[in-house]
Amino acid sequence: DDPTRRGKGFALQYGFRHLAEDPPDVVVIIDADCLPEPGAIEVLAGLADRARLPVQARNLTDRRPAVGPVEAVSILANRVTNLVRPLGLMRLGAPCRLTGTGMAIPWPLVEEVKPAGGNLVEDMQLGIDLALQGHPPLFCPEAGVSSALPDSHRAFASQRTRWEHGHLRTAIDQSPRLFRA
């Protein structure tokens, strides 16, 4: 509990510092509002350990049916972004992006790259940092995590706005670095 350092990036930094006392081979990150499919954690950790690369599970928001057309479109967009696109990238031999949950990262890579504390899309930044250091994330469609969209329209709109602004800010900030690489 730290009122001045709020957000998932800061929580990950804290967790990683705690784990450093007795580090695991692989760190698996699953948000509290997500449910892993049976065996997903083992599949993710095993692939990350064997490949020595970060691994991203299939991460979908379809745990409950859509309530209305806006949610239906959002669930469909999530499926395209977090399943169709990474499958296509995988077939092309390209890395995928990290989505913040359903991620497995070998400990030596955790030590190399620290999560961006105040970044609204710390997962996107973490994936960029790892890829630029020669550790492009792999997609693992065999392992899945699922969540539900926020129940209230206000929470849904707030989350969506935060993600959109975070993605745009990170894209603007990181494009020069990515082009140079």
TORSE-181345 format. One line per field, with one value per residue: residue in three letters; residue number from 1; x, y, z of N, C-alpha, C in turn. Coordinates in pm, whole numbers, plus 50000, padded with zeros to 5 digits. Example, Ala and Ser with C-alpha at 12.3 -4.5 7.8 and 13.67 -1.06 7.14 Angstrom:
BEGIN
residuo: (ALA;SER) .
num: (1;2) .
n_c1: (51319;51285) .
n_c2: (49431;49775) .
n_c3: (50780;50708) .
ca_c1: (51230;51367) .
ca_c2: (49550;49894) .
ca_c3: (50780;50714) .
c_c1: (51320;51290) .
c_c2: (49670;50003) .
c_c3: (50780;50787) .
This chain:
BEGIN
residuo: (ASP;ASP;PRO;THR;ARG;ARG;GLY;LYS;GLY;PHE;ALA;LEU;GLN;TYR;GLY;PHE;ARG;HIS;LEU;ALA;GLU;ASP;PRO;PRO;ASP;VAL;VAL;VAL;ILE;ILE;ASP;ALA;ASP;CYS;LEU;PRO;GLU;PRO;GLY;ALA;ILE;GLU;VAL;LEU;ALA;GLY;LEU;ALA;ASP;ARG;ALA;ARG;LEU;PRO;VAL;GLN;ALA;ARG;ASN;LEU;THR;ASP;ARG;ARG;PRO;ALA;VAL;GLY;PRO;VAL;GLU;ALA;VAL;SER;ILE;LEU;ALA;ASN;ARG;VAL;THR;ASN;LEU;VAL;ARG;PRO;LEU;GLY;LEU;MET;ARG;LEU;GLY;ALA;PRO;CYS;ARG;LEU;THR;GLY;THR;GLY;MET;ALA;ILE;PRO;TRP;PRO;LEU;VAL;GLU;GLU;VAL;LYS;PRO;ALA;GLY;GLY;ASN;LEU;VAL;GLU;ASP;MET;GLN;LEU;GLY;ILE;ASP;LEU;ALA;LEU;GLN;GLY;HIS;PRO;PRO;LEU;PHE;CYS;PRO;GLU;ALA;GLY;VAL;SER;SER;ALA;LEU;PRO;ASP;SER;HIS;ARG;ALA;PHE;ALA;SER;GLN;ARG;THR;ARG;TRP;GLU;HIS;GLY;HIS;LEU;ARG;THR;ALA;ILE;ASP;GLN;SER;PRO;ARG;LEU;PHE;ARG;ALA) .
num: (1;2;3;4;5;6;7;8;9;10;11;12;13;14;15;16;17;18;19;20;21;22;23;24;25;26;27;28;29;30;31;32;33;34;35;36;37;38;39;40;41;42;43;44;45;46;47;48;49;50;51;52;53;54;55;56;57;58;59;60;61;62;63;64;65;66;67;68;69;70;71;72;73;74;75;76;77;78;79;80;81;82;83;84;85;86;87;88;89;90;91;92;93;94;95;96;97;98;99;100;101;102;103;104;105;106;107;108;109;110;111;112;113;114;115;116;117;118;119;120;121;122;123;124;125;126;127;128;129;130;131;132;133;134;135;136;137;138;139;140;141;142;143;144;145;146;147;148;149;150;151;152;153;154;155;156;157;158;159;160;161;162;163;164;165;166;167;168;169;170;171;172;173;174;175;176;177;178;179;180;181) .
n_c1: (50085;50089;50038;50155;50289;50130;49966;50002;50261;50432;50357;50449;50725;50772;50699;50888;51126;51089;51085;51346;51503;51494;51502;51276;51281;51122;50892;50548;50282;49965;49672;49462;49191;49166;49123;49313;49325;49286;49601;49736;49927;50143;50207;50281;50499;50673;50730;50850;51073;51209;51250;51378;51277;51038;50690;50362;50032;49717;49487;49183;48871;48625;48480;48225;47901;47845;47700;47497;47560;47802;47975;47986;48122;48362;48455;48489;48686;48893;48941;49041;49270;49412;49422;49384;49565;49817;49842;49879;50118;50284;50287;50430;50673;50728;50754;50517;50304;50322;50056;50006;49880;49879;50140;50470;50793;51133;51350;51620;51575;51393;51555;51712;51542;51340;51005;50809;50730;50534;50404;50113;50060;50227;50285;50307;50531;50721;50734;50840;51089;51207;51215;51383;51618;51688;51517;51255;50904;50719;50423;50177;49933;49817;49787;49568;49416;49139;48915;48659;48481;48466;48193;48035;47933;48076;48322;48410;48439;48635;48853;48899;48962;49197;49366;49375;49491;49732;49848;49874;50046;50275;50338;50401;50616;50799;50844;51065;51285;51234;51242;51512;51631) .
n_c2: (49882;50194;50518;50709;50583;50445;50189;49923;49882;49977;49796;49557;49611;49614;49350;49204;49289;49174;48900;48870;48801;48526;48404;48275;48035;48118;48383;48412;48608;48695;48871;48971;48969;48781;48453;48166;47910;47554;47412;47615;47782;47611;47539;47791;47867;47652;47677;47933;47881;47683;47815;48041;48295;48569;48490;48502;48438;48341;48590;48673;48860;48743;48614;48643;48680;48942;49255;49426;49615;49767;49642;49394;49456;49540;49301;49147;49301;49271;48998;48992;49151;49016;48750;48678;48857;48802;48530;48546;48694;48510;48304;48431;48439;48646;48853;48879;49114;49194;49151;49211;49035;48684;48632;48502;48516;48451;48446;48561;48754;48921;49046;49194;49382;49628;49680;49955;50183;50410;50400;50388;50170;49947;49687;49687;49853;49697;49473;49596;49684;49436;49309;49484;49434;49194;48985;48880;48859;48551;48403;48204;48018;47793;47817;47984;48280;48435;48710;48932;49205;49527;49571;49809;50082;50317;50236;50070;50256;50421;50244;50175;50426;50483;50275;50333;50593;50535;50352;50514;50719;50568;50463;50699;50792;50578;50521;50653;50522;50255;50268;50336;50102) .
n_c3: (50000;49888;49867;49700;49497;49280;49093;48852;48747;48950;49149;49037;49034;49310;49380;49229;49350;49601;49534;49454;49667;49692;49415;49165;48890;48680;48643;48672;48572;48660;48653;48927;48865;48670;48533;48509;48261;48317;48376;48244;48370;48416;48152;48042;48213;48165;47887;47882;48040;47890;47641;47722;47700;47721;47758;47630;47715;47568;47601;47690;47704;47748;47951;48056;47905;47662;47748;47579;47270;47266;47448;47319;47082;47194;47313;47083;46951;47137;47105;46843;46877;47082;47011;46727;46593;46736;46666;46389;46381;46507;46319;46124;46238;46405;46701;46977;47155;47502;47731;47992;48166;48221;48156;48130;48252;48227;48510;48485;48285;48404;48586;48412;48290;48415;48526;48405;48628;48653;48409;48207;48050;48131;48061;47780;47752;47889;47720;47488;47587;47653;47399;47255;47386;47290;47350;47238;47296;47302;47165;47318;47235;47341;47611;47826;47964;48121;48151;48267;48124;48285;48513;48542;48335;48362;48480;48275;48062;48173;48204;47936;47823;47967;47878;47599;47597;47724;47540;47312;47410;47478;47226;47086;47241;47223;46954;46812;46933;46862;46582;46546;46637) .
ca_c1: (50000;50172;49952;50226;50339;50013;49961;50055;50406;50494;50332;50543;50858;50776;50698;51017;51227;51064;51126;51491;51565;51502;51435;51230;51334;51032;50784;50423;50201;49823;49596;49368;49058;49176;49126;49389;49268;49362;49731;49795;50046;50251;50245;50353;50627;50757;50778;50943;51197;51278;51288;51451;51215;50907;50582;50231;49918;49595;49425;49054;48777;48493;48438;48080;47845;47837;47575;47481;47646;47935;48055;48006;48229;48486;48499;48538;48813;48991;48973;49127;49397;49484;49427;49405;49692;49937;49855;49939;50258;50355;50309;50534;50797;50746;50714;50387;50314;50279;49927;49995;49835;49909;50278;50574;50923;51245;51407;51732;51523;51332;51665;51763;51446;51250;50879;50796;50640;50421;50349;49976;50062;50358;50305;50355;50668;50804;50756;50933;51223;51261;51244;51500;51737;51711;51429;51119;50802;50654;50281;50145;49788;49770;49760;49477;49359;49019;48860;48533;48485;48408;48046;47970;47971;48177;48450;48446;48487;48759;48958;48924;49031;49331;49443;49398;49588;49861;49904;49916;50162;50389;50372;50469;50745;50891;50866;51203;51372;51208;51295;51660;51669) .
ca_c2: (50000;50313;50615;50792;50499;50363;50128;49787;49885;49987;49669;49460;49643;49569;49204;49155;49311;49073;48769;48868;48739;48384;48411;48155;48023;48192;48456;48413;48720;48683;48970;48916;48953;48685;48311;48084;47780;47445;47381;47729;47832;47516;47551;47917;47861;47555;47733;48042;47820;47616;47911;48151;48416;48596;48420;48560;48348;48393;48672;48718;48923;48686;48524;48653;48733;49087;49323;49535;49615;49824;49534;49291;49504;49539;49162;49108;49371;49205;48869;49021;49203;48923;48613;48672;48924;48727;48407;48584;48728;48385;48233;48505;48432;48776;48851;48936;49210;49147;49213;49245;48920;48564;48647;48428;48577;48390;48538;48645;48866;49013;49125;49284;49485;49660;49736;50101;50209;50498;50388;50336;50040;49892;49562;49723;49902;49583;49395;49671;49679;49300;49284;49561;49373;49064;48883;48906;48771;48446;48383;48065;48008;47675;47859;48098;48345;48508;48807;48992;49350;49587;49567;49939;50155;50416;50166;50024;50372;50466;50149;50186;50553;50469;50191;50404;50699;50472;50298;50625;50784;50479;50457;50824;50798;50470;50506;50682;50415;50135;50291;50327;49960) .
ca_c3: (50000;49876;49800;49602;49386;49250;48961;48837;48728;49082;49219;48981;49086;49450;49379;49179;49455;49704;49481;49433;49784;49659;49285;49094;48754;48593;48709;48597;48617;48627;48728;49025;48807;48560;48566;48414;48225;48379;48317;48174;48439;48390;48010;48026;48282;48096;47761;47913;48091;47779;47536;47786;47648;47778;47689;47652;47695;47505;47706;47635;47798;47717;48058;48067;47780;47646;47782;47484;47152;47291;47506;47217;46993;47272;47326;46950;46929;47222;47042;46728;46927;47170;46958;46582;46559;46778;46588;46261;46407;46538;46193;46051;46314;46472;46842;47013;47263;47633;47761;48134;48243;48143;48107;48201;48219;48298;48609;48439;48208;48501;48642;48309;48255;48525;48477;48411;48739;48632;48274;48206;47982;48170;47988;47647;47769;47926;47597;47402;47647;47638;47257;47215;47447;47227;47410;47189;47355;47225;47192;47351;47229;47415;47749;47823;48082;48082;48245;48222;48117;48406;48518;48524;48214;48401;48496;48141;47987;48235;48168;47793;47801;48022;47785;47474;47619;47752;47417;47227;47471;47464;47083;47052;47312;47189;46809;46770;46984;46783;46446;46553;46654) .
c_c1: (50090;50092;50022;50276;50230;50024;50033;50207;50480;50475;50426;50685;50873;50784;50831;51128;51212;51113;51278;51565;51585;51434;51393;51298;51255;50928;50663;50335;50058;49748;49494;49229;49056;49176;49210;49312;49346;49491;49802;49924;50165;50301;50327;50493;50723;50814;50878;51077;51277;51333;51379;51407;51086;50799;50449;50123;49810;49516;49296;48962;48636;48441;48288;48027;47840;47700;47566;47584;47786;48026;48083;48120;48363;48542;48554;48673;48925;49034;49066;49266;49479;49484;49462;49540;49814;49954;49920;50086;50341;50385;50415;50669;50828;50702;50573;50408;50272;50152;49907;49948;49853;50047;50370;50708;51032;51312;51525;51686;51456;51440;51720;51673;51351;51120;50874;50689;50517;50356;50209;49967;50200;50388;50361;50501;50763;50835;50852;51075;51286;51300;51369;51629;51761;51626;51285;51018;50742;50507;50256;49993;49731;49735;49672;49442;49237;48978;48727;48552;48426;48256;47980;48021;48082;48315;48501;48506;48620;48875;48997;49002;49176;49419;49476;49502;49727;49927;49954;50041;50287;50432;50448;50608;50846;50920;51008;51300;51356;51261;51447;51704;51644) .
c_c2: (50124;50418;50701;50712;50397;50305;49996;49785;49893;49858;49561;49486;49592;49416;49145;49174;49206;48935;48758;48805;48589;48365;48276;48146;48112;48262;48452;48522;48701;48782;48903;48895;48853;48542;48237;47956;47671;47416;47499;47777;47741;47526;47678;47911;47766;47610;47846;47987;47756;47716;48021;48286;48444;48529;48485;48457;48418;48461;48732;48772;48869;48591;48530;48709;48886;49137;49443;49534;49671;49718;49425;49331;49501;49398;49111;49173;49308;49072;48890;49062;49098;48778;48612;48735;48846;48594;48437;48618;48603;48308;48300;48500;48562;48766;48907;49043;49143;49222;49241;49132;48796;48571;48560;48483;48505;48491;48620;48766;48969;49103;49226;49404;49505;49717;49888;50136;50290;50489;50327;50200;49977;49763;49588;49769;49788;49498;49463;49661;49542;49271;49358;49509;49231;48951;48906;48808;48672;48440;48235;48049;47889;47708;47983;48151;48422;48603;48855;49142;49406;49592;49702;50007;50254;50351;50118;50139;50422;50376;50164;50314;50544;50386;50266;50514;50642;50417;50409;50693;50698;50470;50583;50828;50696;50456;50541;50571;50288;50151;50282;50181;49884) .
c_c3: (50000;49798;49696;49482;49352;49110;48956;48819;48860;49162;49167;49030;49229;49457;49332;49282;49566;49658;49467;49551;49763;49524;49229;48958;48658;48680;48618;48657;48566;48715;48819;48968;48691;48613;48463;48382;48296;48303;48253;48239;48411;48246;47987;48087;48210;47967;47786;47960;47978;47677;47590;47730;47723;47694;47728;47621;47613;47618;47652;47744;47779;47826;48084;47936;47779;47687;47689;47373;47176;47351;47404;47122;47067;47288;47193;46922;47013;47161;46922;46778;47001;47125;46810;46544;46608;46706;46453;46276;46433;46409;46107;46120;46388;46618;46861;47119;47393;47671;47910;48223;48156;48082;48192;48154;48296;48391;48560;48357;48298;48559;48542;48287;48372;48469;48498;48513;48706;48495;48280;48139;48004;48096;47848;47654;47802;47803;47501;47456;47630;47493;47213;47278;47395;47282;47365;47248;47255;47261;47217;47351;47306;47560;47744;47960;48033;48193;48188;48214;48247;48398;48489;48397;48245;48413;48360;48061;48042;48196;48022;47761;47849;47927;47657;47490;47646;47627;47326;47281;47452;47318;47041;47114;47261;47041;46767;46812;46899;46641;46444;46562;46526) .
